[in-house]
Amino acid sequence: MHHHPATLAWRDNGTPVSTRFDDPYFSLENGLAETRHTFLAGNGLPGRLRDGFHVAELGFGTGLNLLALWHMGREAGVAVRYTGFEAFPMAAEDAARALEPFAPAFPDLVEALVAQWPEAGGVITAPGLSAEVIPGDARETLAAWQGRADAWFLDGFSPAKNPELWEPALMAEVGRHTAPGGTFATYTAAGHVRRALGEAGFTVTRQPGYGRKRHMSTGILA
């Protein structure tokens, strides 16, 4: 399968920005705190963690959300599984540069991830982690996926800039690939996204967002 590498620009403070979508990969000051609030706490983690807990993500990006999950699993003594769906995988050298500021927060994890960076998709195996990044258009790759996630990180890009990652048919596939009682969390509270996830079988709740983002959305599969 052909893949298109991500094209990046860099802000002065080191934040990588997708030139394709004109969208930063993470909040400038505090990407990690935002990840923990939105995707981890938003999915009831670490409370729900258990060995083999499987997180799937629309958008792999810099791998920051994966790192935060892996680190949390390590602290809890639990091995986690992860599957990321990424249309535009980042080049390894860009990933190394993007993740450099997070190396102190994740001693040895950043190095391990960069060493196995899935530039064309692929598998990452390390102590406490079994991960796969599936390249290509999620509208095709998710439909073909055999797995079911216990929790979804719906990170994509902003719905206004990348609407196809939020269309109802894809949200229906998210629902279809969620284990009973599974959850999602996303930083967006856009009405059309919330409606699509509701139609996909989730009970959707609006919650306070991180920092200046007033609202985010979470849900549990009925």
N, C-alpha and C positions, 0 to 999 in steps of 0.2 A: 504494500500500500504506500503510495507516495505521501509525503507529509511536507508541510511548509514550516520552516523554522520561524519562530517568533522574531519580529523585528523590534528592537528596543531603542529607546532614547534614554538618557540618564539625566536626572535633575541634579542640581549642584549639591544637594544633600545626599546623593547616592541612591535615590529612589528610582527603580527602573519603571519606565512607562511604555506601554505597548503603543507603537506608532500606528499599528493597524487599527486599533480601537480608541486611541488617544485616552487611555485609561490607566491610571497608576496601578501597579500590582498590589500595593498595600499602602495603608495610611502612613503618611510621611514620618510622623514623630513616633508612632506607637503601634506598628503593625502587629506586634506580638500580643499586646494587650487586647487589641481589637479581635484578633483570631480567637483568643481564649474566651472573650465575652460572647462573641457571635457564634462560633462554630462548636466550641467545646461545651461551655455552659449551656448554649442554646439547644444542645442535644442531650443535656442531662449528664454530662461527663465531668469528672471521672466516676460519678456514682454508679453508672450502668456498666462500667468496664468489666469484662471477664475475659479469660483466655480465648483467643480467636474472634473477639469482637471485630466486626467488619464495617469499616467506614468506606463509603464511596464518595467521590467528589466530581462535580462537573467543573472542569477547569483545574489543572494541576499547577500551572503557573510556575512560581519559584520553588514550590515544594514547602513553603513556610507552614501551611496548615498541616501537612503531613508531619513535619518536624515537631510541631506543637503536640500533635496526637501521640507520636512515638515517644516523646519525652515524658508525657503524662503517663503512658502505659508503663514505661520503665520505672517511674517513681512509684507506681502502684504494683509493680512486680507482675505485670500482665503482658503477654505477647499479643500484639494487635495485627489485624490485616487491613490492607488499604488498597483500593482500586481508584485510579484517577483517569478521567476521560479528558483528553487534551488535543484540540485540533491543531495547535501551533506550538509544538514542544520547543523549549528554549535551548539554545546551544549551551554546551557544558561550561564554556568559559564565562558566558553571561550569568549562568546560574551561580558559579563560584563567586563572581563579583557581587551579585545581588544578595547572596546569603552571608557574605563576609561580616556585615554588622551583627548578625545573629549568632556568630560562632561562640561568643562568650556565654550566651544564654544556653547553648546546647553543646557543651564540651564534647568533642569527638563525634557527635551526631552529624553536624554539618559536613565534616570531613568525610564521613562514611557515605553520606548521600551524594556528595559531589563526585566521589570516587566511582560510584556506580550510576552516575547521572543518566537517565533514560532519554538521551537526545532524540532517538527515533522511537520512543516507547520502549517498553521492556520491563524486566523484573528486577526488583531490588530486594536482596535478602541480607539481613543483619540481625544480631541478637535482639530479640524482642519485636522484630518487624518482618512481615512478609507482604511485599507491596508489588503492584503492577501498574504501569501507566500504559493506557491503550490509546494509541494515536488515531487521529481521524475525526470526522464529523460525528459528534455524539448522537445525532439523529439516526445515524446508521449503526454506530458501534454499540450503543446501549441496547438497542432493540435485539441485537445478536448476542448480547452478553448472557451467560448462563447463571450468573451470581445473583445473590440478594443481600442487600446491605442492612445492617442494624441501624445505621445512621448515615445521613447524607449531608455533606457540606455543599450547598448550592452557591458556589462562589462565582462562576462564570465571569462576566463583566457586567457593567451596569446595563439594566434592561433596555435603556434608551439607545445605548451604543451597540449592543449585540443582541438584538431581539430574538434571533433564532434559538438561542440557548434557553429561552423562557417560554417557548410556544406551547400551547396546551398538549399537543401530541407528545412532546418530549417530557413534559411533566407527568403525563399518563404513564410513560415508560418508567419514570422514576418510581411512581407508585407500584407498578408491576414488579419492580426489582427491589422491593423493600420487604424485609421479613415482617411477620405479624408483630404489631406493637413497636415497629421501627419508627424512626423519627427523621425529620429534616430540620435544618436551620439555614437561614439566609439573611444577609444584611438588608435585603430590599423589603419594603412593605407595599410595593406597587400593587394596586388593586387587581390588575389582570393576572399577575403572578399568583397572588393569593387565591383568586378564583380558580385558576387552572389547577393548583395543588389541591384545593377542595374537591374539584371534580375528579382528581386522581385518587381520591379516597382518604385524604388526610383531614383530620380536624385541625384547622389552622388557627393560630393565636398570634395576635400582634403584641410585641414586647418592646420595652425600651431598647433603643439601639445604643451603640457605643459612641461616646464622645458627642460630636455634633450631629450624629445621625439620630434623629428623633425616634424612629421606629425600625424594628426588624421583624421578621416572621419566623415562627417555629410551627411544627405540627407533628402529630402522631398518627400513624396509620390505624384506622379504626378496625 
